[in-house]
Amino acid sequence: MLINELAKRVGVSVHTIRFYERSGLIAGQRDPHVTSNNYFHYDEACVERLELILEAKSVGFTLAEIAEIIDAWYGNIYTRKQKIAILEHKIEALDAKIRDLREMKKQIRDCIDEL
């Protein structure tokens, strides 16, 4: 599929897809049978990667962390134990963020009570 089709299918802009391409998170392929244009084509693997990227972003992963996850899942360079460690590290970071947010909420409530 072409980039416009991919954008519609996944629900992101063409600009977003280009950004992820420049970041090295996804890559389109030129069709060797077509010599009349320089269009990139995207397959189901790109759809799957984009969906993973969007899901990971929605739960707070950074682009660097997403790149690490993509390498882990698609590059087969990490063991199962290493993959679990990456995810557990993110859970720990999220737990810390939740604690910080709860403390911030408490401080705001304290300010309200003092008014």
Backbone as CSV, one residue per row, in Angstrom:
resi,resn,N_x,N_y,N_z,CA_x,CA_y,CA_z,C_x,C_y,C_z
1,MET,0.848,-1.176,0.000,0.000,0.000,0.000,0.889,1.233,0.000
2,LEU,0.364,2.321,-0.493,1.093,3.589,-0.511,0.893,4.311,0.817
3,ILE,1.662,5.357,1.025,1.661,6.048,2.312,0.295,6.615,2.686
4,ASN,-0.455,7.122,1.710,-1.789,7.647,2.007,-2.716,6.553,2.525
5,GLU,-2.622,5.383,1.923,-3.437,4.256,2.368,-3.038,3.829,3.775
6,LEU,-1.747,3.792,4.018,-1.241,3.423,5.341,-1.719,4.414,6.394
7,ALA,-1.642,5.698,6.071,-2.065,6.740,7.009,-3.544,6.581,7.365
8,LYS,-4.372,6.341,6.365,-5.806,6.157,6.617,-6.066,4.898,7.429
9,ARG,-5.373,3.853,7.098,-5.600,2.565,7.778,-5.248,2.631,9.257
10,VAL,-4.143,3.297,9.563,-3.672,3.342,10.952,-4.239,4.547,11.699
11,GLY,-4.677,5.558,10.965,-5.273,6.720,11.602,-4.290,7.778,12.037
12,VAL,-3.206,7.926,11.274,-2.230,8.985,11.536,-2.002,9.759,10.249
13,SER,-1.307,10.879,10.363,-1.036,11.676,9.173,0.174,11.135,8.411
14,VAL,0.250,11.515,7.159,1.417,11.171,6.345,2.670,11.763,6.990
15,HIS,2.547,12.969,7.522,3.665,13.626,8.200,4.185,12.767,9.361
16,THR,3.275,12.191,10.121,3.656,11.332,11.250,4.415,10.107,10.756
17,ILE,3.929,9.508,9.691,4.614,8.332,9.136,6.010,8.704,8.676
18,ARG,6.143,9.836,7.992,7.465,10.294,7.547,8.397,10.528,8.738
19,PHE,7.847,11.091,9.819,8.641,11.317,11.030,9.169,9.982,11.576
20,TYR,8.312,8.976,11.641,8.743,7.668,12.141,9.753,7.026,11.199
21,GLU,9.626,7.292,9.906,10.621,6.794,8.952,11.976,7.450,9.215
22,ARG,11.975,8.782,9.382,13.232,9.493,9.658,13.838,9.047,10.980
23,SER,12.992,8.636,11.915,13.462,8.167,13.224,13.964,6.728,13.164
24,GLY,13.755,6.067,12.036,14.220,4.691,11.879,13.282,3.649,12.470
25,LEU,12.065,4.044,12.822,11.135,3.107,13.447,10.392,2.248,12.423
26,ILE,10.165,2.783,11.237,9.538,2.015,10.157,10.275,2.339,8.860
27,ALA,10.039,1.515,7.848,10.662,1.765,6.544,9.763,1.220,5.442
28,GLY,9.545,2.048,4.453,8.834,1.607,3.263,9.828,0.993,2.291
29,GLN,9.307,0.287,1.321,10.154,-0.348,0.313,9.737,0.125,-1.065
30,ARG,10.702,0.322,-1.933,10.381,0.637,-3.323,10.039,-0.670,-4.032
31,ASP,9.058,-0.596,-4.910,8.670,-1.769,-5.692,9.667,-1.912,-6.841
32,PRO,10.432,-2.994,-6.878,11.448,-3.149,-7.935,10.846,-3.300,-9.327
33,HIS,9.566,-3.621,-9.397,8.914,-3.793,-10.689,8.389,-2.482,-11.263
34,VAL,8.401,-1.430,-10.450,7.894,-0.132,-10.896,9.084,0.823,-11.007
35,THR,9.324,1.294,-12.224,10.457,2.196,-12.440,10.013,3.607,-12.812
36,SER,8.705,3.826,-12.874,8.210,5.121,-13.317,8.048,6.131,-12.186
37,ASN,8.182,5.692,-10.939,8.069,6.622,-9.818,8.955,6.152,-8.665
38,ASN,9.062,6.969,-7.673,9.880,6.627,-6.504,9.023,6.383,-5.268
39,TYR,7.810,5.913,-5.464,6.899,5.703,-4.349,7.380,4.562,-3.458
40,PHE,7.182,4.770,-2.166,7.445,3.702,-1.216,6.160,2.926,-0.996
41,HIS,6.305,1.652,-0.776,5.174,0.780,-0.499,5.345,0.230,0.915
42,TYR,4.223,0.016,1.572,4.220,-0.423,2.958,3.404,-1.701,3.057
43,ASP,3.912,-2.640,3.840,3.239,-3.920,3.973,2.583,-4.049,5.348
44,GLU,2.062,-5.227,5.622,1.383,-5.474,6.896,2.336,-5.331,8.082
45,ALA,3.610,-5.596,7.873,4.587,-5.430,8.955,4.674,-3.961,9.369
46,CYS,4.578,-3.049,8.409,4.579,-1.611,8.726,3.327,-1.235,9.503
47,VAL,2.201,-1.808,9.110,0.953,-1.547,9.838,1.119,-1.999,11.286
48,GLU,1.645,-3.194,11.463,1.842,-3.760,12.797,2.800,-2.894,13.623
49,ARG,3.884,-2.464,13.015,4.842,-1.604,13.722,4.228,-0.270,14.120
50,LEU,3.501,0.334,13.190,2.850,1.610,13.505,1.849,1.455,14.642
51,GLU,1.096,0.378,14.629,0.144,0.141,15.715,0.876,-0.038,17.040
52,LEU,2.008,-0.738,17.017,2.824,-0.901,18.224,3.350,0.451,18.693
53,ILE,3.839,1.265,17.776,4.360,2.593,18.117,3.273,3.438,18.767
54,LEU,2.104,3.459,18.170,1.010,4.273,18.700,0.558,3.784,20.067
55,GLU,0.487,2.483,20.231,0.092,1.924,21.525,1.144,2.240,22.587
56,ALA,2.402,2.086,22.241,3.476,2.366,23.197,3.500,3.847,23.574
57,LYS,3.301,4.714,22.592,3.244,6.157,22.884,2.086,6.481,23.820
58,SER,0.958,5.819,23.615,-0.229,6.127,24.412,-0.063,5.765,25.882
59,VAL,0.852,4.849,26.187,1.084,4.478,27.587,2.358,5.101,28.144
60,GLY,2.960,6.017,27.386,4.049,6.794,27.934,5.457,6.433,27.528
61,PHE,5.632,5.530,26.585,6.974,5.207,26.133,7.531,6.352,25.288
62,THR,8.808,6.635,25.432,9.481,7.633,24.608,9.841,6.983,23.265
63,LEU,10.226,7.806,22.290,10.630,7.249,20.994,11.862,6.354,21.133
64,ALA,12.783,6.732,22.013,13.969,5.894,22.238,13.568,4.537,22.810
65,GLU,12.632,4.546,23.745,12.156,3.286,24.320,11.406,2.460,23.282
66,ILE,10.638,3.133,22.447,9.908,2.432,21.387,10.889,1.788,20.414
67,ALA,11.949,2.501,20.074,12.970,1.934,19.177,13.577,0.681,19.805
68,GLU,13.816,0.726,21.106,14.372,-0.435,21.812,13.388,-1.604,21.780
69,ILE,12.114,-1.304,21.968,11.092,-2.352,21.927,11.015,-2.961,20.531
70,ILE,11.041,-2.122,19.519,10.981,-2.632,18.144,12.180,-3.523,17.857
71,ASP,13.365,-3.090,18.293,14.547,-3.939,18.132,14.364,-5.265,18.862
72,ALA,13.802,-5.188,20.065,13.626,-6.397,20.864,12.652,-7.375,20.198
73,TRP,11.532,-6.851,19.716,10.504,-7.733,19.182,10.766,-8.161,17.745
74,TYR,11.263,-7.251,16.934,11.419,-7.554,15.522,12.845,-7.931,15.131
75,GLY,13.808,-7.509,15.913,15.187,-7.792,15.572,15.712,-9.086,16.154
76,ASN,14.943,-9.661,17.075,15.364,-10.896,17.745,16.775,-10.803,18.317
77,ILE,17.110,-9.619,18.857,18.431,-9.456,19.451,18.387,-9.569,20.971
78,TYR,17.165,-9.610,21.527,17.013,-9.726,22.965,16.411,-11.086,23.311
79,THR,16.832,-11.595,24.448,16.229,-12.829,24.943,14.877,-12.501,25.556
80,ARG,14.113,-13.506,25.845,12.815,-13.306,26.492,13.017,-12.587,27.825
81,LYS,14.038,-12.988,28.554,14.336,-12.375,29.854,14.655,-10.884,29.694
82,GLN,15.399,-10.519,28.671,15.737,-9.117,28.423,14.502,-8.323,28.018
83,LYS,13.625,-8.920,27.222,12.384,-8.253,26.825,11.536,-7.941,28.058
84,ILE,11.426,-8.926,28.949,10.662,-8.739,30.181,11.296,-7.642,31.027
85,ALA,12.617,-7.609,31.097,13.313,-6.583,31.884,13.026,-5.187,31.347
86,ILE,12.978,-5.025,30.038,12.666,-3.731,29.422,11.274,-3.281,29.859
87,LEU,10.318,-4.185,29.783,8.943,-3.847,30.149,8.802,-3.603,31.652
88,GLU,9.487,-4.391,32.458,9.429,-4.185,33.908,10.047,-2.846,34.302
89,HIS,11.106,-2.464,33.609,11.729,-1.158,33.871,10.729,-0.037,33.602
90,LYS,9.954,-0.173,32.528,8.954,0.849,32.219,7.850,0.860,33.273
91,ILE,7.451,-0.303,33.760,6.451,-0.365,34.822,6.952,0.363,36.062
92,GLU,8.216,0.161,36.408,8.798,0.855,37.558,8.786,2.371,37.353
93,ALA,9.117,2.805,36.156,9.099,4.244,35.856,7.683,4.796,35.947
94,LEU,6.706,4.044,35.462,5.316,4.479,35.550,4.852,4.542,37.004
95,ASP,5.248,3.568,37.800,4.898,3.583,39.226,5.470,4.818,39.914
96,ALA,6.704,5.170,39.577,7.320,6.371,40.153,6.563,7.619,39.720
97,LYS,6.171,7.660,38.470,5.417,8.809,37.970,4.065,8.912,38.671
98,ILE,3.414,7.778,38.886,2.134,7.765,39.592,2.304,8.298,41.012
99,ARG,3.371,7.865,41.692,3.642,8.377,43.049,3.834,9.892,43.016
100,ASP,4.600,10.371,42.050,4.834,11.818,41.924,3.529,12.568,41.669
101,LEU,2.693,12.027,40.799,1.416,12.677,40.489,0.485,12.686,41.697
102,ARG,0.489,11.598,42.447,-0.337,11.561,43.663,0.140,12.598,44.664
103,GLU,1.438,12.736,44.807,1.992,13.733,45.730,1.632,15.147,45.261
104,MET,1.718,15.372,43.960,1.358,16.676,43.408,-0.122,16.965,43.663
105,LYS,-0.961,15.964,43.464,-2.395,16.118,43.712,-2.645,16.453,45.175
106,LYS,-1.939,15.783,46.073,-2.089,16.050,47.506,-1.688,17.487,47.833
107,GLN,-0.595,17.953,47.249,-0.156,19.324,47.497,-1.181,20.343,46.989
108,ILE,-1.779,20.063,45.847,-2.808,20.962,45.312,-4.026,20.975,46.231
109,ARG,-4.418,19.799,46.690,-5.560,19.737,47.630,-5.237,20.507,48.915
110,ASP,-4.013,20.386,49.403,-3.604,21.111,50.604,-3.707,22.627,50.378
111,CYS,-3.306,23.064,49.193,-3.414,24.497,48.854,-4.868,24.934,48.832
112,ILE,-5.726,24.112,48.264,-7.152,24.419,48.219,-7.719,24.523,49.631
113,ASP,-7.324,23.584,50.477,-7.818,23.584,51.862,-7.372,24.818,52.636
114,GLU,-6.208,25.370,52.284,-5.681,26.540,52.980,-6.355,27.826,52.520
115,LEU,-7.052,27.795,51.405,-7.710,29.003,50.890,-8.980,29.344,51.627
